[in-house]
Amino acid sequence: MSLQLLAVVLVVAVLDRLIGEPPARLHPVVWFGRAVDAIDRPWSQPKAVGLLAAVGFPLAAAAVVWGVVAGASAVHAVFGVAAGVYVLFSSTSHRLLVETAREVIALSETDLSRAREELLALAGRDASELSPALVRSAAVESAAENLSDGLVAPLAAFGLAGVAASIAGWPALSAAAAAAAWVKAINTMDSMVGYRSNPIGWGPARLDDVVMWLPARLTAVCISAAAASPDPFLSGRRWARVPSSPNAGWPMATIAAAVQVRLEKPAVYTLNAVASLPTRREAERAVALTERAGWLAIGLTGVIVSV
């Protein structure tokens, strides 16, 4: 079974490199988002509704995935692997994240208005007044944070659940795919409704805080490893708790330390305040480190599932 898990990881890595993302009409995360949209409206007890949805929706997604992968595996092992690939591929994002960040950084020097528009694909913030340096800062911050949300978290869930299920004698591929879908569903709900201004988002945001605790710190370790030094992680942890999120600060602070730049969200937080905002070259180096950290995470997952 470990060979099946490894096959899934390897095929997904190739597909990410060649394709980047599944088309929207075939993307399970898009379908899941429509379900979340359906409950994002006024309720008499919004916190209760949000909490029930935060628990129920990801579990439902995981149950569907488990059933699909198990059913496909029952027909033939190859179909099972194909189903697992589809789930993990649609739950992760690497190439698109890196390409978008690089595009924003390049545009920050040539077309600031467009750079601000493109930044919205990475960061949910008002970019209308951001300077070129602050646009680059936002791109670097978001690339590091989204590496945790969009790649490391589902990979970690896939790998750990697959190994645990194999040890317990359960269907490892079904468990691994279901775990990846569960984590992706939680993160999707948080990104869509997990705002302070939205009462229904309280439950999804709190659950995401718990689930993302380990992936955020693993991402920081991967970034430090990509820089071939423990210093970024050790230095970055001093600023990791500056943002209000208990998790987002870890990858952002580590990348700030690795490239020795200041990352700043005006009037909200500043990481590595003694440094300067990133130049284009420094921002590009930060994204290159983020890309390398992503490949390290993929490779580590492959090693874990093949043991």
Backbone as CSV, one residue per row, in Angstrom:
resi,resn,N_x,N_y,N_z,CA_x,CA_y,CA_z,C_x,C_y,C_z
1,MET,0.830,-1.207,0.000,0.000,0.000,0.000,0.858,1.247,0.000
2,SER,2.030,1.174,0.619,2.908,2.338,0.621,3.319,2.717,-0.797
3,LEU,3.420,1.737,-1.698,3.756,2.030,-3.083,2.631,2.810,-3.757
4,GLN,1.391,2.506,-3.399,0.269,3.268,-3.950,0.321,4.719,-3.476
5,LEU,0.595,4.921,-2.199,0.688,6.282,-1.667,1.823,7.045,-2.337
6,LEU,2.954,6.384,-2.506,4.089,7.026,-3.164,3.752,7.361,-4.609
7,ALA,3.061,6.453,-5.294,2.672,6.704,-6.685,1.785,7.940,-6.779
8,VAL,0.868,8.079,-5.844,-0.018,9.248,-5.839,0.790,10.532,-5.683
9,VAL,1.702,10.549,-4.729,2.509,11.752,-4.480,3.341,12.112,-5.710
10,LEU,3.961,11.116,-6.328,4.811,11.373,-7.488,4.003,11.880,-8.680
11,VAL,2.866,11.267,-8.935,2.036,11.695,-10.070,1.503,13.104,-9.840
12,VAL,1.098,13.401,-8.613,0.598,14.744,-8.303,1.695,15.784,-8.502
13,ALA,2.924,15.462,-8.109,4.039,16.392,-8.308,4.249,16.678,-9.798
14,VAL,4.141,15.642,-10.626,4.303,15.819,-12.073,3.151,16.648,-12.635
15,LEU,1.929,16.343,-12.226,0.770,17.086,-12.725,0.831,18.556,-12.318
16,ASP,1.268,18.815,-11.097,1.387,20.200,-10.653,2.379,20.945,-11.530
17,ARG,3.472,20.277,-11.868,4.503,20.910,-12.695,3.991,21.150,-14.111
18,LEU,3.214,20.200,-14.649,2.769,20.292,-16.038,1.509,21.121,-16.210
19,ILE,0.572,20.993,-15.265,-0.753,21.608,-15.426,-0.971,22.763,-14.451
20,GLY,-0.561,22.592,-13.229,-0.739,23.626,-12.209,-1.989,23.433,-11.381
21,GLU,-3.166,23.461,-12.018,-4.431,23.318,-11.312,-5.428,22.594,-12.215
22,PRO,-6.354,21.822,-11.632,-7.441,21.273,-12.446,-8.334,22.416,-12.932
23,PRO,-9.016,22.263,-14.065,-9.947,23.308,-14.513,-11.070,23.497,-13.497
24,ALA,-11.584,24.720,-13.407,-12.568,25.051,-12.372,-13.795,24.148,-12.420
25,ARG,-14.225,23.793,-13.638,-15.448,22.990,-13.750,-15.263,21.583,-13.205
26,LEU,-13.995,21.147,-13.059,-13.704,19.807,-12.544,-13.031,19.847,-11.176
27,HIS,-13.052,21.015,-10.537,-12.307,21.205,-9.291,-13.218,20.979,-8.079
28,PRO,-12.950,19.936,-7.276,-13.793,19.677,-6.101,-13.826,20.827,-5.103
29,VAL,-12.732,21.590,-5.000,-12.717,22.715,-4.067,-13.717,23.781,-4.501
30,VAL,-13.876,23.965,-5.806,-14.881,24.899,-6.323,-16.276,24.411,-5.957
31,TRP,-16.509,23.117,-6.103,-17.811,22.573,-5.725,-18.060,22.760,-4.236
32,PHE,-17.053,22.494,-3.443,-17.197,22.647,-1.995,-17.469,24.116,-1.646
33,GLY,-16.811,25.026,-2.353,-17.021,26.443,-2.104,-18.463,26.871,-2.323
34,ARG,-19.130,26.260,-3.286,-20.540,26.587,-3.527,-21.404,26.186,-2.339
35,ALA,-21.062,25.066,-1.708,-21.804,24.645,-0.515,-21.590,25.623,0.628
36,VAL,-20.350,26.113,0.781,-20.063,27.091,1.826,-20.802,28.391,1.542
37,ASP,-20.850,28.794,0.291,-21.586,30.016,-0.091,-23.048,29.927,0.326
38,ALA,-23.591,28.728,0.250,-25.022,28.551,0.542,-25.364,28.846,1.999
39,ILE,-24.406,28.690,2.898,-24.707,28.961,4.311,-24.195,30.328,4.759
40,ASP,-23.495,31.024,3.876,-22.946,32.332,4.234,-24.008,33.413,4.061
41,ARG,-24.928,33.443,5.002,-26.029,34.410,5.003,-26.475,34.628,6.441
42,PRO,-27.323,35.608,6.690,-27.747,35.877,8.079,-28.497,34.688,8.691
43,TRP,-28.183,34.401,9.953,-28.858,33.359,10.727,-29.169,33.917,12.108
44,SER,-30.169,33.362,12.741,-30.505,33.821,14.097,-29.426,33.418,15.093
45,GLN,-28.755,32.281,14.825,-27.654,31.807,15.669,-26.444,31.526,14.775
46,PRO,-25.799,32.577,14.283,-24.727,32.370,13.282,-23.541,31.573,13.802
47,LYS,-23.150,31.782,15.057,-22.006,31.032,15.585,-22.294,29.544,15.640
48,ALA,-23.504,29.193,16.061,-23.875,27.780,16.142,-23.899,27.152,14.753
49,VAL,-24.485,27.868,13.795,-24.523,27.365,12.422,-23.106,27.194,11.876
50,GLY,-22.267,28.194,12.122,-20.891,28.128,11.647,-20.123,26.976,12.264
51,LEU,-20.335,26.745,13.556,-19.642,25.658,14.227,-20.087,24.300,13.691
52,LEU,-21.395,24.140,13.503,-21.905,22.886,12.953,-21.373,22.653,11.544
53,ALA,-21.352,23.719,10.748,-20.835,23.594,9.381,-19.348,23.286,9.384
54,ALA,-18.601,23.917,10.293,-17.158,23.696,10.366,-16.836,22.241,10.681
55,VAL,-17.675,21.618,11.498,-17.474,20.206,11.825,-18.038,19.300,10.726
56,GLY,-19.273,19.615,10.296,-19.982,18.720,9.401,-19.514,18.726,7.964
57,PHE,-19.256,19.906,7.414,-18.897,19.984,6.001,-17.580,19.260,5.689
58,PRO,-16.498,19.511,6.441,-15.251,18.786,6.153,-15.387,17.271,6.355
59,LEU,-16.153,16.876,7.382,-16.355,15.435,7.586,-17.127,14.826,6.424
60,ALA,-18.107,15.549,5.910,-18.865,15.056,4.754,-17.961,14.931,3.536
61,ALA,-17.099,15.928,3.331,-16.166,15.883,2.205,-15.234,14.679,2.346
62,ALA,-14.724,14.464,3.565,-13.827,13.336,3.805,-14.543,12.007,3.581
63,ALA,-15.799,11.916,4.018,-16.556,10.676,3.848,-16.798,10.370,2.374
64,VAL,-17.129,11.402,1.605,-17.339,11.205,0.163,-16.052,10.727,-0.498
65,VAL,-14.941,11.375,-0.151,-13.656,10.996,-0.741,-13.286,9.566,-0.359
66,TRP,-13.461,9.240,0.920,-13.158,7.858,1.352,-13.955,6.863,0.506
67,GLY,-15.262,7.128,0.342,-16.105,6.203,-0.410,-15.701,6.092,-1.863
68,VAL,-15.379,7.219,-2.481,-14.990,7.212,-3.894,-13.684,6.442,-4.091
69,VAL,-12.690,6.730,-3.252,-11.388,6.065,-3.397,-11.515,4.569,-3.078
70,ALA,-12.255,4.243,-2.037,-12.451,2.836,-1.686,-13.178,2.094,-2.806
71,GLY,-14.204,2.727,-3.378,-14.939,2.100,-4.470,-14.077,1.908,-5.695
72,ALA,-13.284,2.919,-6.024,-12.392,2.805,-7.180,-11.350,1.720,-6.951
73,SER,-10.829,1.643,-5.726,-9.821,0.631,-5.403,-10.401,-0.774,-5.488
74,ALA,-11.693,-0.902,-5.151,-12.330,-2.214,-5.205,-12.450,-2.722,-6.640
75,VAL,-12.562,-1.782,-7.584,-12.635,-2.173,-8.995,-11.256,-2.616,-9.483
76,HIS,-10.245,-1.759,-9.215,-8.863,-2.083,-9.592,-7.938,-1.121,-8.862
77,ALA,-6.765,-1.613,-8.499,-5.811,-0.780,-7.765,-5.440,0.475,-8.548
78,VAL,-5.351,0.360,-9.866,-4.992,1.518,-10.693,-6.060,2.591,-10.603
79,PHE,-7.323,2.187,-10.583,-8.408,3.161,-10.444,-8.356,3.844,-9.073
80,GLY,-7.985,3.063,-8.055,-7.849,3.634,-6.729,-6.768,4.705,-6.682
81,VAL,-5.623,4.404,-7.306,-4.534,5.381,-7.364,-4.973,6.616,-8.140
82,ALA,-5.685,6.410,-9.247,-6.160,7.538,-10.046,-7.094,8.426,-9.233
83,ALA,-7.972,7.817,-8.446,-8.875,8.601,-7.603,-8.093,9.358,-6.540
84,GLY,-7.085,8.693,-5.951,-6.253,9.356,-4.961,-5.492,10.530,-5.552
85,VAL,-4.996,10.362,-6.779,-4.290,11.444,-7.473,-5.226,12.630,-7.675
86,TYR,-6.437,12.358,-8.109,-7.413,13.423,-8.357,-7.685,14.219,-7.087
87,VAL,-7.827,13.526,-5.975,-8.108,14.193,-4.702,-6.923,15.026,-4.246
88,LEU,-5.728,14.444,-4.233,-4.560,15.169,-3.732,-4.168,16.307,-4.673
89,PHE,-4.289,16.088,-5.972,-3.971,17.140,-6.940,-4.892,18.343,-6.759
90,SER,-6.167,18.091,-6.523,-7.115,19.194,-6.353,-7.045,19.813,-4.961
91,SER,-6.343,19.153,-4.040,-6.215,19.673,-2.676,-4.941,20.480,-2.466
92,THR,-4.025,20.436,-3.439,-2.731,21.094,-3.275,-2.502,22.116,-4.379
93,SER,-1.620,23.065,-4.101,-1.239,24.055,-5.097,0.197,24.484,-4.841
94,HIS,1.027,24.397,-5.862,2.438,24.775,-5.733,2.862,25.688,-6.881
95,ARG,2.795,25.154,-8.099,3.240,25.925,-9.262,2.459,27.222,-9.405
96,LEU,1.132,27.164,-9.304,0.316,28.370,-9.500,0.647,29.435,-8.458
97,LEU,0.875,29.007,-7.230,1.237,29.935,-6.156,2.534,30.667,-6.493
98,VAL,3.532,29.915,-6.894,4.842,30.502,-7.192,4.763,31.423,-8.402
99,GLU,4.065,30.972,-9.447,3.963,31.783,-10.661,3.222,33.094,-10.400
100,THR,2.154,33.038,-9.608,1.395,34.248,-9.311,2.238,35.235,-8.515
101,ALA,2.963,34.741,-7.522,3.824,35.613,-6.722,4.895,36.267,-7.588
102,ARG,5.495,35.493,-8.477,6.531,36.053,-9.355,5.948,37.115,-10.291
103,GLU,4.747,36.877,-10.775,4.124,37.840,-11.677,3.853,39.156,-10.952
104,VAL,3.333,39.077,-9.726,3.056,40.284,-8.952,4.346,41.067,-8.697
105,ILE,5.398,40.357,-8.343,6.685,41.012,-8.051,7.226,41.711,-9.296
106,ALA,7.152,41.053,-10.442,7.631,41.667,-11.678,6.799,42.894,-12.034
107,LEU,5.484,42.789,-11.888,4.602,43.906,-12.223,4.766,45.088,-11.271
108,SER,5.272,44.832,-10.065,5.433,45.930,-9.102,6.371,47.010,-9.608
109,GLU,7.226,46.675,-10.570,8.157,47.652,-11.130,7.729,48.181,-12.489
110,THR,6.812,47.478,-13.144,6.433,47.877,-14.508,4.996,48.363,-14.626
111,ASP,4.099,47.837,-13.802,2.672,48.195,-13.894,2.055,48.034,-12.503
112,LEU,2.189,49.067,-11.681,1.777,48.965,-10.281,0.281,48.696,-10.141
113,SER,-0.537,49.321,-10.970,-1.986,49.111,-10.875,-2.346,47.653,-11.108
114,ARG,-1.732,47.065,-12.125,-2.016,45.656,-12.403,-1.445,44.759,-11.315
115,ALA,-0.276,45.131,-10.772,0.309,44.346,-9.685,-0.644,44.312,-8.494
116,ARG,-1.244,45.450,-8.182,-2.205,45.503,-7.075,-3.409,44.613,-7.344
117,GLU,-3.863,44.576,-8.604,-4.999,43.723,-8.960,-4.638,42.248,-8.856
118,GLU,-3.476,41.896,-9.385,-3.058,40.495,-9.367,-2.781,40.007,-7.950
119,LEU,-2.419,40.927,-7.069,-2.130,40.554,-5.685,-3.349,39.953,-5.004
120,LEU,-4.544,40.331,-5.456,-5.769,39.827,-4.843,-5.885,38.308,-4.953
121,ALA,-5.201,37.720,-5.938,-5.213,36.261,-6.067,-4.402,35.601,-4.968
122,LEU,-3.542,36.374,-4.303,-2.688,35.838,-3.249,-3.125,36.283,-1.866
123,ALA,-3.478,37.565,-1.737,-3.719,38.154,-0.418,-5.064,38.861,-0.374
124,GLY,-5.844,38.548,0.634,-7.141,39.191,0.805,-7.016,40.492,1.575
125,ARG,-6.439,41.498,0.938,-6.278,42.796,1.587,-6.482,43.905,0.564
126,ASP,-6.765,45.097,1.062,-6.920,46.257,0.196,-5.538,46.692,-0.282
127,ALA,-5.289,46.543,-1.576,-3.977,46.868,-2.133,-3.963,48.195,-2.875
128,SER,-5.061,48.920,-2.840,-5.197,50.112,-3.686,-4.187,51.198,-3.377
129,GLU,-3.682,51.253,-2.147,-2.743,52.307,-1.765,-1.326,51.778,-1.504
130,LEU,-1.089,50.532,-1.792,0.219,49.950,-1.486,1.297,50.447,-2.446
131,SER,2.454,50.748,-1.908,3.608,51.119,-2.714,4.165,49.870,-3.390
132,PRO,5.057,50.023,-4.377,5.668,48.837,-4.991,6.339,47.916,-3.980
133,ALA,7.045,48.501,-3.006,7.733,47.672,-2.007,6.731,46.925,-1.132
134,LEU,5.624,47.580,-0.784,4.607,46.916,0.038,3.864,45.847,-0.756
135,VAL,3.704,46.056,-2.056,3.126,45.011,-2.904,4.033,43.787,-2.913
136,ARG,5.342,44.026,-3.056,6.291,42.894,-3.023,6.262,42.202,-1.666
137,SER,6.192,42.994,-0.596,6.105,42.416,0.743,4.879,41.515,0.851
138,ALA,3.734,41.998,0.387,2.505,41.210,0.460,2.610,39.929,-0.350
139,ALA,3.274,40.012,-1.510,3.434,38.822,-2.341,4.304,37.776,-1.642
140,VAL,5.373,38.228,-1.012,6.262,37.307,-0.304,5.548,36.699,0.901
141,GLU,4.874,37.527,1.685,4.134,37.031,2.851,3.116,35.972,2.431
142,SER,2.349,36.301,1.399,1.275,35.415,0.979,1.796,34.122,0.375
143,ALA,2.914,34.207,-0.350,3.501,32.984,-0.902,3.899,32.032,0.216
144,ALA,4.525,32.576,1.271,4.952,31.731,2.389,3.753,31.169,3.152
145,GLU,2.763,32.027,3.435,1.593,31.567,4.176,0.788,30.554,3.370
146,ASN,0.587,30.824,2.081,-0.195,29.916,1.243,0.530,28.603,0.971
147,LEU,1.858,28.610,1.072,2.583,27.343,0.976,2.137,26.407,2.085
148,SER,1.937,26.967,3.263,1.473,26.182,4.400,0.048,25.690,4.183
149,ASP,-0.838,26.617,3.795,-2.251,26.269,3.631,-2.485,25.358,2.427
150,GLY,-1.840,25.715,1.315,-2.183,25.083,0.053,-1.352,23.885,-0.344
151,LEU,-0.258,23.640,0.351,0.580,22.497,-0.018,0.965,21.646,1.179
152,VAL,1.628,22.250,2.154,2.165,21.469,3.267,1.049,20.818,4.084
153,ALA,-0.020,21.556,4.364,-1.094,21.001,5.199,-1.750,19.767,4.577
154,PRO,-2.231,19.834,3.324,-2.823,18.611,2.747,-1.813,17.486,2.548
155,LEU,-0.560,17.836,2.224,0.460,16.796,2.097,0.713,16.102,3.426
156,ALA,0.817,16.896,4.488,1.050,16.319,5.814,-0.106,15.418,6.218
157,ALA,-1.331,15.868,5.963,-2.503,15.059,6.296,-2.492,13.755,5.503
158,PHE,-2.180,13.853,4.219,-2.132,12.661,3.364,-1.092,11.678,3.866
159,GLY,0.109,12.179,4.126,1.193,11.292,4.540,0.969,10.673,5.901
160,LEU,0.618,11.490,6.892,0.462,10.977,8.253,-0.733,10.034,8.365
161,ALA,-1.847,10.402,7.723,-3.031,9.532,7.788,-2.786,8.223,7.052
162,GLY,-2.070,8.302,5.923,-1.785,7.082,5.173,-0.921,6.112,5.957
163,VAL,0.114,6.640,6.604,1.003,5.789,7.403,0.255,5.222,8.611
164,ALA,-0.507,6.077,9.296,-1.247,5.624,10.480,-2.261,4.545,10.116
165,ALA,-2.963,4.740,9.004,-3.958,3.756,8.581,-3.294,2.439,8.200
166,SER,-2.153,2.533,7.538,-1.436,1.314,7.158,-1.011,0.518,8.380
167,ILE,-0.527,1.220,9.397,-0.117,0.557,10.632,-1.314,-0.100,11.318
168,ALA,-2.459,0.600,11.267,-3.668,0.090,11.929,-4.375,-0.982,11.123
169,GLY,-3.943,-1.192,9.885,-4.586,-2.203,9.057,-5.813,-1.700,8.328
170,TRP,-5.986,-0.392,8.216,-7.107,0.207,7.490,-6.697,0.472,6.048
171,PRO,-7.669,0.789,5.186,-7.323,1.138,3.793,-6.516,2.436,3.757
172,ALA,-5.232,2.336,3.534,-4.340,3.487,3.666,-4.623,4.577,2.639
173,LEU,-4.877,4.185,1.389,-5.097,5.182,0.353,-6.390,5.952,0.595
174,SER,-7.435,5.249,0.989,-8.706,5.919,1.279,-8.556,6.881,2.449
175,ALA,-7.856,6.445,3.495,-7.664,7.288,4.672,-6.825,8.515,4.346
176,ALA,-5.761,8.316,3.558,-4.877,9.422,3.216,-5.611,10.473,2.387
177,ALA,-6.351,10.016,1.379,-7.089,10.957,0.530,-8.166,11.680,1.325
178,ALA,-8.860,10.952,2.189,-9.904,11.571,3.008,-9.323,12.627,3.938
179,ALA,-8.156,12.347,4.514,-7.520,13.307,5.414,-7.114,14.573,4.675
180,ALA,-6.566,14.420,3.471,-6.189,15.588,2.670,-7.414,16.430,2.334
181,ALA,-8.509,15.758,1.974,-9.741,16.482,1.647,-10.310,17.182,2.876
182,TRP,-10.215,16.541,4.029,-10.713,17.134,5.288,-9.963,18.424,5.611
183,VAL,-8.646,18.366,5.532,-7.845,19.559,5.821,-8.123,20.662,4.808
184,LYS,-8.208,20.299,3.531,-8.474,21.302,2.494,-9.845,21.942,2.695
185,ALA,-10.816,21.155,3.097,-12.151,21.693,3.331,-12.150,22.681,4.495
186,ILE,-11.439,22.346,5.554,-11.351,23.249,6.708,-10.694,24.564,6.302
187,ASN,-9.601,24.463,5.572,-8.894,25.668,5.145,-9.721,26.500,4.178
188,THR,-10.480,25.836,3.308,-11.339,26.553,2.362,-12.436,27.308,3.091
189,MET,-13.033,26.681,4.079,-14.067,27.359,4.858,-13.497,28.571,5.577
190,ASP,-12.310,28.421,6.149,-11.688,29.541,6.850,-11.409,30.693,5.895
191,SER,-10.900,30.388,4.702,-10.564,31.452,3.751,-11.806,32.153,3.221
192,MET,-12.945,31.458,3.204,-14.154,32.049,2.661,-14.968,32.815,3.695
193,VAL,-15.056,32.295,4.919,-15.951,32.927,5.912,-15.268,33.220,7.243
194,GLY,-13.997,32.835,7.392,-13.342,32.951,8.697,-12.820,34.333,9.028
195,TYR,-13.669,35.347,8.895,-13.278,36.721,9.204,-13.959,37.192,10.484
196,ARG,-13.290,38.109,11.186,-13.854,38.643,12.428,-15.210,39.309,12.198
197,SER,-15.381,39.906,11.022,-16.620,40.617,10.722,-17.775,39.690,10.369
198,ASN,-17.507,38.409,10.233,-18.531,37.450,9.833,-18.799,36.485,10.987
199,PRO,-19.940,36.625,11.682,-20.206,35.764,12.855,-20.200,34.277,12.537
200,ILE,-20.588,33.914,11.309,-20.639,32.494,10.963,-19.241,31.898,10.840
201,GLY,-18.253,32.767,10.722,-16.895,32.286,10.518,-16.148,31.922,11.776
202,TRP,-16.743,32.122,12.953,-16.035,31.859,14.203,-15.603,30.391,14.291
203,GLY,-16.514,29.471,14.034,-16.196,28.049,14.127,-15.141,27.616,13.125
204,PRO,-15.322,27.936,11.820,-14.286,27.570,10.844,-12.911,28.142,11.171
205,ALA,-12.877,29.400,11.660,-11.585,30.020,11.969,-10.900,29.318,13.137
206,ARG,-11.660,28.972,14.174,-11.066,28.313,15.340,-10.572,26.916,14.974
207,LEU,-11.354,26.193,14.184,-10.929,24.845,13.791,-9.687,24.919,12.904
208,ASP,-9.641,25.891,12.014,-8.473,26.065,11.172,-7.229,26.382,12.006
209,ASP,-7.397,27.186,13.060,-6.262,27.488,13.944,-5.663,26.221,14.533
210,VAL,-6.527,25.291,14.920,-6.057,24.044,15.529,-5.388,23.141,14.477
211,VAL,-6.059,22.975,13.350,-5.567,22.051,12.317,-4.272,22.545,11.689
212,MET,-4.112,23.865,11.564,-2.944,24.418,10.889,-1.751,24.607,11.814
213,TRP,-1.877,24.275,13.082,-0.774,24.494,14.024,0.496,23.768,13.563
214,LEU,0.385,22.491,13.274,1.560,21.717,12.859,2.036,22.088,11.456
215,PRO,1.152,22.158,10.435,1.637,22.506,9.093,2.358,23.852,9.022
216,ALA,1.906,24.840,9.782,2.565,26.149,9.743,4.009,26.047,10.212
217,ARG,4.237,25.276,11.236,5.588,25.130,11.773,6.439,24.209,10.896
218,LEU,5.811,23.208,10.295,6.540,22.374,9.335,6.966,23.197,8.123
219,THR,6.105,24.106,7.694,6.444,24.983,6.571,7.641,25.853,6.917
220,ALA,7.659,26.392,8.130,8.799,27.201,8.569,10.080,26.376,8.546
221,VAL,10.001,25.134,8.973,11.178,24.250,8.943,11.617,24.006,7.501
222,CYS,10.664,23.785,6.597,11.006,23.544,5.192,11.657,24.770,4.567
223,ILE,11.163,25.960,4.899,11.766,27.189,4.369,13.189,27.331,4.879
224,SER,13.396,27.060,6.159,14.736,27.147,6.726,15.654,26.110,6.081
225,ALA,15.131,24.917,5.837,15.923,23.876,5.176,16.254,24.273,3.745
226,ALA,15.309,24.926,3.074,15.553,25.392,1.708,16.661,26.437,1.672
227,ALA,16.786,27.196,2.762,17.856,28.191,2.874,19.160,27.561,3.347
228,ALA,19.135,26.252,3.606,20.322,25.490,4.040,20.915,26.035,5.328
229,SER,20.039,26.456,6.254,20.501,26.990,7.534,19.370,26.950,8.545
230,PRO,19.681,26.656,9.811,18.644,26.720,10.844,18.348,28.148,11.289
231,ASP,19.181,29.097,10.897,19.026,30.468,11.381,17.680,31.102,11.040
232,PRO,17.150,30.943,9.807,15.852,31.565,9.526,14.746,31.115,10.476
233,PHE,14.716,29.816,10.788,13.693,29.332,11.718,13.941,29.875,13.123
234,LEU,15.176,29.828,13.575,15.493,30.264,14.933,15.289,31.760,15.095
235,SER,15.651,32.535,14.066,15.455,33.986,14.135,13.990,34.345,13.932
236,GLY,13.345,33.682,12.981,11.966,34.012,12.657,10.991,33.742,13.773
237,ARG,11.280,32.789,14.626,10.327,32.474,15.689,10.153,33.627,16.671
238,ARG,11.093,34.579,16.675,10.960,35.752,17.539,9.812,36.641,17.090
239,TRP,9.494,36.609,15.785,8.428,37.464,15.250,7.184,36.669,14.874
240,ALA,7.236,35.355,15.007,6.150,34.509,14.509,4.817,34.790,15.182
241,ARG,4.859,35.297,16.405,3.618,35.552,17.131,3.159,37.002,17.016
242,VAL,3.843,37.800,16.199,3.431,39.197,16.017,2.076,39.295,15.309
243,PRO,1.829,38.581,14.199,0.483,38.599,13.604,-0.537,37.987,14.559
244,SER,-1.782,38.389,14.423,-2.827,37.886,15.323,-3.087,36.397,15.131
245,SER,-2.844,35.883,13.922,-3.017,34.458,13.681,-1.967,33.662,14.452
246,PRO,-2.373,32.557,15.087,-1.390,31.739,15.816,-0.480,30.931,14.898
247,ASN,-0.772,30.928,13.605,-0.015,30.077,12.679,0.623,30.817,11.516
248,ALA,-0.046,31.789,10.948,0.423,32.435,9.718,1.790,33.079,9.886
249,GLY,2.097,33.552,11.092,3.360,34.246,11.317,4.580,33.359,11.170
250,TRP,4.445,32.058,11.359,5.621,31.179,11.320,6.278,31.118,9.948
251,PRO,5.564,30.782,8.874,6.235,30.788,7.571,6.633,32.189,7.127
252,MET,5.818,33.202,7.441,6.146,34.561,7.029,7.397,35.074,7.735
253,ALA,7.480,34.848,9.035,8.650,35.308,9.786,9.905,34.570,9.353
254,THR,9.770,33.296,9.037,10.940,32.515,8.614,11.462,32.999,7.273
255,ILE,10.569,33.303,6.325,11.035,33.796,5.035,11.637,35.188,5.182
256,ALA,11.092,36.006,6.081,11.670,37.334,6.330,13.093,37.208,6.855
257,ALA,13.302,36.246,7.751,14.646,36.032,8.295,15.581,35.437,7.253
258,ALA,15.054,34.556,6.412,15.897,33.900,5.413,16.453,34.889,4.401
259,VAL,15.641,35.870,4.002,16.056,36.833,2.979,16.527,38.143,3.612
260,GLN,16.328,38.248,4.934,16.724,39.437,5.692,16.055,40.699,5.161
261,VAL,14.700,40.625,5.101,13.895,41.770,4.679,12.799,42.026,5.707
262,ARG,12.212,43.202,5.620,11.054,43.530,6.451,9.788,43.188,5.675
263,LEU,8.876,42.503,6.324,7.572,42.218,5.748,6.533,42.947,6.580
264,GLU,5.659,43.666,5.893,4.782,44.575,6.628,3.387,44.625,6.017
265,LYS,2.389,44.487,6.871,1.009,44.782,6.521,0.651,46.059,7.265
266,PRO,0.551,47.175,6.568,0.407,48.475,7.235,-0.691,48.492,8.284
267,ALA,-0.333,49.024,9.448,-1.251,49.192,10.578,-1.702,47.871,11.190
268,VAL,-1.066,46.765,10.773,-1.454,45.458,11.317,-0.258,44.763,11.958
269,TYR,0.823,44.555,11.207,2.014,43.922,11.781,3.240,44.277,10.946
270,THR,4.389,44.126,11.589,5.686,44.280,10.925,6.592,43.168,11.408
271,LEU,7.202,42.465,10.471,8.120,41.383,10.794,9.532,41.800,10.404
272,ASN,10.489,41.627,11.315,11.874,42.013,11.088,11.969,43.521,10.815
273,ALA,11.523,44.298,11.792,11.384,45.750,11.622,12.694,46.469,11.340
274,VAL,13.833,45.890,11.706,15.109,46.579,11.517,15.602,46.498,10.067
275,ALA,14.995,45.658,9.253,15.410,45.502,7.861,14.584,46.413,6.959
276,SER,14.880,46.390,5.674,14.159,47.188,4.682,13.146,46.310,3.950
277,LEU,12.115,46.949,3.396,11.159,46.217,2.572,11.877,45.603,1.376
278,PRO,11.374,44.504,0.846,12.117,43.772,-0.188,12.223,44.501,-1.525
279,THR,13.421,44.483,-2.083,13.614,44.890,-3.468,13.055,43.786,-4.359
280,ARG,13.020,44.050,-5.661,12.536,43.008,-6.572,13.425,41.768,-6.480
281,ARG,14.732,41.971,-6.434,15.643,40.827,-6.386,15.450,40.030,-5.099
282,GLU,15.292,40.725,-3.982,15.087,40.025,-2.702,13.757,39.292,-2.685
283,ALA,12.719,39.922,-3.245,11.408,39.270,-3.293,11.458,38.020,-4.168
284,GLU,12.156,38.112,-5.285,12.282,36.940,-6.159,13.054,35.820,-5.472
285,ARG,14.060,36.190,-4.688,14.806,35.171,-3.933,13.904,34.510,-2.902
286,ALA,13.047,35.293,-2.261,12.123,34.740,-1.271,11.163,33.748,-1.914
287,VAL,10.653,34.087,-3.090,9.739,33.172,-3.780,10.475,31.918,-4.232
288,ALA,11.729,32.067,-4.658,12.527,30.891,-5.035,12.720,29.961,-3.841
289,LEU,12.948,30.533,-2.661,13.065,29.720,-1.449,11.740,29.030,-1.123
290,THR,10.654,29.743,-1.322,9.326,29.165,-1.088,9.083,27.993,-2.026
291,GLU,9.465,28.162,-3.293,9.307,27.072,-4.256,10.149,25.859,-3.842
292,ARG,11.399,26.116,-3.443,12.275,25.030,-3.023,11.723,24.331,-1.781
293,ALA,11.170,25.117,-0.861,10.576,24.530,0.345,9.395,23.640,-0.017
294,GLY,8.636,24.038,-1.022,7.523,23.207,-1.466,7.988,21.868,-2.011
295,TRP,9.062,21.891,-2.801,9.599,20.624,-3.320,10.158,19.755,-2.203
296,LEU,10.735,20.396,-1.196,11.204,19.627,-0.040,10.030,18.951,0.666
297,ALA,8.919,19.670,0.803,7.735,19.095,1.448,7.195,17.920,0.649
298,ILE,7.175,18.056,-0.665,6.716,16.957,-1.515,7.648,15.752,-1.379
299,GLY,8.942,16.014,-1.422,9.901,14.922,-1.284,9.815,14.234,0.055
300,LEU,9.648,15.025,1.119,9.539,14.447,2.464,8.288,13.575,2.572
301,THR,7.203,14.031,1.982,5.974,13.232,1.998,6.184,11.907,1.274
302,GLY,6.878,11.967,0.135,7.165,10.740,-0.590,7.992,9.772,0.234
303,VAL,8.957,10.286,0.969,9.786,9.426,1.834,8.946,8.813,2.951
304,ILE,8.102,9.623,3.569,7.294,9.141,4.693,6.355,8.021,4.268
305,VAL,5.681,8.199,3.122,4.684,7.182,2.710,5.336,5.928,2.149
306,SER,6.624,6.015,1.796,7.280,4.833,1.216,7.999,3.994,2.255
307,VAL,8.045,4.469,3.506,8.739,3.722,4.566,7.964,2.458,4.906
